[in-house]
Amino acid sequence: MTRPLITHTQAKRLIKSSPQIIESAKNRCQSPSFSLVDLQEEIVGASYLWRTDKKSTQNMFWVLECLFAMSSEILNMVPYPSQVKGILSILSGRLAEMQTGEGKSLVAALSAAILAITGRTVHVATVNDYLADRDYIEFKPLFSALKISSAVILQPHSETERKAAYRKSVVYASGRELIFDHLRDIMEIGHRHSPAQIASQKILSDKTLRPLIEDFDCCIVDEADSVLIDEASTPCVISLPTRAIFSTSELETALEFAQTLRAKTDLIEITPGAFALSEYGTRRVEQLISENKYPDHLIARELLNFAITAIYSLRRDKDYVIVDRKIGLVDRLTGRVSVERAYQTGLQQLIELKEGLELSPTRENAGRLTYQQFFQKYRALSGMTGTAKEVQYELKSVYRLKTSVIPPHRPDAKKCNSVHFCQTQKQKLERILVESTEIHKRMQPILIGVESVELAQQIGNLLEQNGLSARVIDGLDDSSEAEIVAEAGKAGSITVATPVAGRGTDIKIDDKARSCGGLHVLLTGVQFSRRIDRQFIGRSGRQGDPGSFSIIISDDDLIWKNSKLKAFRYAIPNSLKLRLLKNIQNKNERVSQRNRQKLVKQEAKRMQQMTFRKKR
């Protein structure tokens, strides 16, 4: 049952009063009789009055006024009217769409503080450990001044540290850390309690076994479309080592055989990047099996299909990358890299063998949980992001989250310079070089947005070879990339980035860059999702700064490959191409949404079956 702190009607009333609230907070801090101790006592009194009479908008006005004054004194930050709208949207249980650079981190912190001082417990979920730690460190002084206990949970933390953290009023953590901690709770509790006990939460009375996460009260999700939509395409899985299905010699034989297959004779391309054996190739496979290379014919066929996929379909720096001698999977939609996830048994080991890596042990699933299942547990779910409009219906249907679009603090001043069409990838690279050189001469900072690690490295090398120094970031190291992205607004800088690289970090331009026209975003094609394009473009022109963007599209771009228009793309007039590409993006979003809906139904059915078996 959703229980937001205030109603939407109360939020609308308070939004109308936001200029007065901000002005009153500023006047408090400037008053000669101002005392931090008195303000702390007043906040306690205001929150008590709100808890005793939650219908009084005036009581919440007082809470907000005191909190904003505290923020001004401790953090030297007073929220803008647009940020106040974001805070009130969150408190009313909504998702706030706020443009890049509008100060969403402050909105989350102040919202969490209000919830905590009114007696609620809050989890602030982010996309990665770096952002969780950064925001916790930045806003911890405010929580301390308000006498609110707070903590951060990071991947290296021990179980003891996590237990202590979850007992705090405000907890910062990545969405994955929260989900995996709850999944461990389920696995541990499932061994000692029935499904009925777990569902009724009677386990909390068991003093010998207390879960890490005891209460699902409030959750504020930062970069909500990334956490609740993109990450939700795959369930979180805890796996345990098990007996190997394939021996090393079998894997080597399959890989060696796949490398001898010829593209047009032995293989046929069913869809772009997906191959199957031709009739002649099938006969070759039957011959290999008949030579008793494998004890089980069904397993042999499965392994050989995996080997074909590993050799011909999955490409390094496009579908996967190598991080610290481990395979990291690349999300096609967002470009995000994950070393925690793996391909299914057999395919994973074949890719490791192909890349000369140590083979990972065979594992079997011990527990799994989807993002949808986890975040639906909270009594009050809310959040914010820069790009929610395209997925607002899914957010409402799955999470019961309505979206409020918050106007920017200052009018958007960025300009679209051009949309350029090329026939080939080679022509596109030449155009990128020409445009980058021209813009760099003006000392305008450039952010080049690319769809893959492979293309990022290719463009970085091209620029270096032509005397342009560029920094390439590819979604592999959140902390170092955030630092590079933060520097991307300096005059004369060139940064090449994949979609999620440095997400959550503002690009602030220096005075020289501002006089040169601000940050220029150069999109090297349209992404599979329009939200990714908007995230790139939104990095320019933050809070009314000058800025510009341009798009270079090639007929060889990957987005055309799975389209029915693939064969006709060279004949389509340029005036229609951009519109058609937007339609393809919409279709991609619908396909991804259907896949997520299918996952939710499959998990619901699986849970029903498990419960039935346990009851029997």
N, C-alpha and C positions, 0 to 999 in steps of 0.2 A: 504494500500500500504506500503510495507516494505521499510524503508529508513535507512539503517545502516550508520554509520559515515564514514567508508571507504569501498572501494571495496575489494573483495577477492584478486585481483591482487596486490593492494597496500599493503595489509597485508602480502603477501608472500615476497614482496620486503623488507618491514620493518623487517620481521623475519630474513632475511639474514643479516640485519644490526644490529640486537639486541646486539651482543657483543660490537660493537662500541658505541651504545647508552648507555649501562650500564657503560662502561669504561669512557665515557665523563661525565656522571652524577657523578661518583665517583671523577673524577679529579676536577670537579667544587667545590665539598664540601671540597676538600683538598687544594684548592688554597688559598694562603694568603690573596688575595683580595676578598674572598667570602663574600657576604652580603645577608642576607635573604630578605631585602627590595628590593635590586636590582633583586633578583631572582623572587620575586613576580611581579615586573614590567615587567620582561622579559617574564614571563608566559602569562601575559595579551597581550603583543605584539605578541608572537608566536601564540596564539589562534586567534588573530585578523587576522593575515596573513593567517592562515588556512581557516578561514571563507571566506576570499576574494578570495582565490585560492585553492580550495579543490582537484585539480588535482595534486598539487605539493607534492610529498612524502617527500621532504626535509622539508617542513613546519611542517608535522606531526612528523618527526624525531626530530625537535627542541622542539615541545610540549612535546614529551615523555622524552627527555633528561632533560628538566627543571623540569618536574613532578617527575621523579625518583630522582633527586637531592633534591627536596623538601621532598620527602618521606624519604630519607636518613637522612636529617637534623631533621625532625619533629618526625618521627616514629623510626628512627635508623634501617630502613628496605629498602634495595635495591632489587628489584625483580631479581630472577634468570632468565636465558634465557628461561627455560620452562614456567615460569610465564609470561614473555613477550609474548610468543606464545599464552598463554591463553588470555591475555589482547587483543591482536590483533585479535584473533578469535571472541571475544565478540564484539569488535568495528566493525567487518565486518558482524555482524548479525548471528553468528554461535553459536553452543553449544560446549563448550570445555570439553572433557572428560579428567580429570586429576586425577591421583591416590590419594588415601587418604594420607594426610600429605604434599601435595605439595603446600599448602598455597593458597587455593582458596579464602579465605576471603580477602586477600590482593589484589588478582586479581580483585575481584568484586569492591573493594573500589577504586582502581586506575582507573579501567574502568569507574566507575561512575563519578569520578573526571574529567577525560578527556571529557566525554560527557557534563558535567555541564559547564566546562570552555569554551566549544565551543558553548554554547548557548542552550543546550538541557535540558529537565527536565527528571529525572530518578527515577524510583521506583526499589528498590532492594528487591525482594520477597524471603523470607526464609521459612523453614518448620514450625517454631514455634516462639513464642514471645521471648523466651530466647535467641535464636541465633540472632534475629533482634536487641534486646537491647544490647547484648554483642558486636556485630560488630559495631553498631552505636557508642557506648561509646569508643571503641578502635580507631576508625578512625575519630571521630569528630575533634580532634586537627588538622588533615591534612586538612579537609574541611574548618575549621576556618582560617588556615594559607593561604589557597587559596581564602579566602573571598567567599566561596560557602555556601549558606544557606542550612542547613540540619536538619532533624528531624527523630524521630522514632514514630511509632504508635503501641500501645499495647492494649490489650483487655480492661483494665480498663478505658482507656481514654474517655473523654466526647466528645460530638459532636463539641463543641467549640474548644477543643484541636486538634481534627482531622482536622477541617477546616483550622486552622492555620498551621498544619503540611503539608497538601497537597499543600499549596502555596509555599513551599520551593523547592529548585532545586533538592535536593537528599532526598528521603524518604525511610527509612528502615521499613519493615512491613512483617508480615507473609502473605502468599498467601490468607489464609482464611479471614484475616482482610480486605485486599484489595477488595476481591470479595463481602463480606457482605456489605461493605460501598457502593460499586457501586449498589448492589441489593437494598439497602435502597433508593439510589438516584432514581432508576427506579420506585420503588413503589410510592415514593413521587411525582415525576414528572409526572407519569402516570395518576394521578388524575387531573392534570391541563393542560396537553398538549396532542396533538394528536400524533399517531405513526409517522406521516410524520415530525412533528416538532422535535420530539426526534431524528429521524434518521438524520436530517439535522443539528442538534445541534443548532437550533435557540433559544433553551431555554437559552443559555448563555447570551442573551440580556435581559432576564427577571431578573431585579434587585431584585425582591421580592423573587426569588427562585434560588439560585445558588447551583449546585450539589457539593458534597464533592470533587469528582474527576472530574476536569474540562477538563483535557487533558491526552490523552493516547499516550504519546510520546515514551519514551524508558523504557524497563523493563529488568532487569538482574535477572534471576531466579537462586538462589543458591539451590543445591541439586535438580536439575531440574527434574530428573526422578521421584523423590518422589512427587513433586508438580504438574508437568504436566501430569504424567502418573498414579501413584498410587492414589493420592487424587482425580484425575479426574474421578474415577470410580463411584462416587456418586455426584449428584448436590448439591449445597448449597441451603438450603431452610429456609425461614423465615415463621414461623407459628404463628397463633394467637389463643387464647382460643376460644372454641366453646362449644355448648351444648353436654353433655356426651351422647355417643351412648349406652354404657353399664353401668348398675348400679353396685354398689359394690356387691350386693347379687348375681347378675348374674355371675359376675367374680368369686366369691367364689364358686358357684355351679359348674361352668365349671372346675375350678381347682381341686376341690374335686373329681369330676367324672373322670377326666383324671388320677388322682393318683390311681384310682381303676382298670384301664385298665391293662391287662396282655400282656406282650411283644409278645408271640407267639400265643395266643388265640384271643385277641381283636385287635392286631396290626400286620402289616406286614412291614418289612423294604424294601422300594422301592430302595433306594440308600443309601450308608453309611451315617447314621445320619438323614435320612428323612423317616418318618413313615406315614402310612395311615391306616385307619380302615379296618379290615378284614370284611367278610360277617357277622360273629357273632358280631363283635364290632359295625357294622352299626345297627344291630337290637337292640342292647343295647341303642344306641343313639336315635333311633326312639322311644323307650320306654320312655326314659327320656323326650323327647320333648312332647310326648303324655300326660305326667303328668302335662302339662301346667306350666313347670318351666320357659318358655320363651314365650313372646307374639308373636314373629316373628320367624317362623321356619327357614327362610334363615339366619337370624342373628345368630340363635342358632347354626346352623351347622358351620358357620364361626368362632364363638367364641370357639366352642369345638375343631376345628382344630388348632386354636391358642394355646389352652391349651395343646394339645398333643405336639405341637412344643416346648412350654415353658418347659414342664416336661421332654421330651425324647430326644429332638434334641439339645437344647441350654444349654451349660454347663458353669457354673461359672468358671472364671479364664482361660477359653479357648475361648469361644465365646463372653463373656462379663466379666467385672470386676465391683466391687463396689468402687466408689471413692466419699468420703464425702457423704455417704448415697444416692448416685445417680448411675444409671446404665451407665457404659461406654462401648461402643461397641468396639470390637477388630477386626481390619482388618485382615482377614485370610492370605492375601498375605504378608503384611509387619509387622504385629504384633502391629501396631500403635493403641493407645487407644484414643477414642473420646467421651467425655461426651456431646458435642454439638449435636451429632446425636442421633436418637432414632429409635426404631422399630416402625412399624405402629400401629395405635391406636388399642387397644385391646390386642395385643401381648405385647406391652410395659407394660401395667398395670398388665397383668398376671404375668410377670417376677418380677415386683416390689412386687406383692402380694406373690409370691412364696418365695422371699427373705426377706419378712417382712419389706419392705420399704414403705414410704408414697407414695400413688398413685399420679402420675403426672396428671395434668388436660388434658382433651381431647383437641387436637389442630387440626386446619385445615391449609393447606398450603395457604399462602397469596402471596408468590412470590418465584421463584426459578431461579437459574442461574448455568450453568455448568462452570467448569474450562476452557473447550475448548472455549465456547462463550466469556468468559472474556478475556483470554490472546490473542485471535485473534484480539482484538480491538487495540492493541499497534502497532504503526507504525514501531517500531524497537524492536523486541524481541530477546533476546539472553540469555545465561546462562552457567552454568557449573555443573558438577557432576562427581562422581568417576565411575559411572556405567551407560553408555548410549548406549553402543554398541548393547545390546540385543533389544533395543526399538528404534533404530535410524530411522527405516523406518516409524514407527508410528509418531515420532516427525516431520519427514519431511512431511508426508502426511497431518497431522492435523494442525501443527503449522508453516509449511514451514521452519523448523529449520534443517539445515544440521549439522552433527556432525564432529568435528575435534578431533582426538585422539592425545593428547599431550604426548610425551615421558617424562618419569620421569627425575627429576634433576640429580639423581644418579641411577645406575643400581640396579634392584631389587635383594636383597640378601637372601630373605626368602626361606626356604626349606619345602618340603612336607615330613613329617616324616612317615606317614602311613595312609592307609584307611582300617579300621577294620570292618568286617561284623559280626553281631550277629543275632541269630534267634528270640529271644524274647526281650521284653522291659526290663525284669529283668536282662538278660545277658548284655544288653547295659549299664544299670546303674552300674553294677559291673565293667564293663570295664572302664567306666568314672572314677570311684573311684580309680581303679588301676593306670590308666594313670596319673590322677591328683596327686596322691601320689608320683609317680616316678618323675614327673617333678618338684613338689614342693620341693623335697629333694635337687634338684640342685639350689633352690632359683630362678628359672626362673619364671617370672610372667605369669599367666594363665588367658586367657579370654575364658570362656565357652559360646558358642553360642547356644541358645535353641529356639524352635519354639513357645512356649506359656508361659504365666505367670504361669500356673499350673506346667509345667515341671521345670521352673526356681526355684520355691519354693521347689519342690520335690528334685532336685539336691542339692540345698542349705542346706536342712535339712540332706540329706545323708552325705554330706561333714562334716557338724558340728558334727554329731553323731560319725564320725570317726576321730575327732580331727583336722580337717582342717577348718580354719576360712575363710569364703567366704562372699563377699558382693553381694547381689542379687538386681538387678535393672530390672524393669519390664515395662517400657514405660508409667508410670503414672505421673511422675513429671520431666519435662524437665530440670529444673535448677539444682535440687539436683543430678539427674542422670548424668548430664554433669560433675559435680564436681567429682563424684565417678569414672566415666570413665577416667577422666584426671589423676586420681591417680592409674589407673590400670597398669601402667608401672613400678611401684616400685617393686624391687626384693622381691620375696616371696609372693606377693599378688595374690589372687584368686578372680575373678569377674565373676558372672553369669549374662548374659544379654539376653534380647529378641532382635529381629532384629533391631528395631529403637531406642533402649535405648541409649541416649547420642550421637545420630548421629550428625555429624558436629563438634564434639570435638575430637581433636587429642590425641592419647595416646603416650606420650613422655616417653621413658625408661630412668632410671637413670644409672649411670656408672656401678654399681654392676650388674644390670639386663643385661646391654650390655655385660659384661664379662661372664655372665651365658648363653648367647645364645639369648638374646632379648625376646620379647613377644611371647608366644606360644598361638595360637588360636586353641581351641578344639571345632570342630563342632559336635554337637550331632545329626547328620543326615543332609540330604539335605533339603532345604526349597522349598516351592512351586514355587519360582522364583529363577533362577540362579543369578540374580542380588543381591539378599539378601546374598547368599553364598559369592559372590565376595566382598560385603561390609564388611562382617565379616573378611574374610581372609585378605582384604586390610588394616585392622587395624594393622597388624603385618608388620614389616620391612619397616616402613615409611622412606623416603629419604635415602635409602641405609643402614638403620640400620639392624643388624642381627635379625632374627626372624624365626619362624617355625609354621607349622599348621598340624593338623591331623583331620581325619573324622571318626566318629563311626556311623555306619548305622545298623538299626534293620529291620527285616522283618515285624515288627509290626508298623513301622513308618506310620504316617498319610498319607504321600504322596502316599502310595500304595493303600489306601482305594478306591479311585475313578478310579483306573486304571483297564483296561481290563486284565492286567497281575496279578491282585490280587490273583486269585486262584492258579497261578503257581509259585508265588514268592519263595516258599521254595525250589522248584526244580531247579531254575535258578542258574547256576554257578556264583560264586562270581566275576569271571573275566568279566562277562557280565552285572552284576547288575548296576554298576556305569554308564555305557553307556545307559542302559535302563532308569535309573532314570533321566538322562539328557534329554532323549526324552520326558519323562513325564513332566519335567519342561518346555520344549519348548511348549508342548501341552497346559499346564496351561497358559502360556503367550499368546498363540494364542486365547484361550477361553476368557481370560480377555480383550484382544484387541478387539475381536468381540463384547463383552458386552459394551465396551466404544464406539465403532462405532455405535452400536444400540442406545445407549443413545443420541449420537449426532444427529442421524436421528430423533429420537422421539422428541427431543427438537426443532429441526428445523421445524418439522411438527406442533408441538404445537404452536410455535410462528406465523406460517402462519395462523393457525386457529384463534388465538387471534387477529391478525391484520385484518383479514377478518371481524370478528364480530364487531370490533371497527369502521371499515369503514361503515358498514351497519347502 
